[in-house]
Amino acid sequence: MKRVLVLCTGNSCRSQMAEALFRELGNGLWESFSAGSAPSCYVHPLAIEAMNQRGIDISNGSSKSVSEFEGQEISW
């Protein structure tokens, strides 16, 4: 299984959405994660709303620091 880490600054919106889309559209071929260099500590409500419109629930997501993934093997 390939592992992808989507990086951004706050990890509250676009990277959260990309993580969920990799998971949803990857058909089990991808393990996806997202993180930020300065995590915002929340997932933006508009990101949650936009993904809900696609039928994907990210409301239980959390903003994570890139340091949480140090030393982990990432395919991309």
Secondary structure, DSSP 4 states (H G I P E B T S, - for coil): -EEEEEEESS-SSHHHHHHHHHHHHTTTSEEEEEEESS--SS--HHHHHHHHHTT---TT----BGGGGTT-----
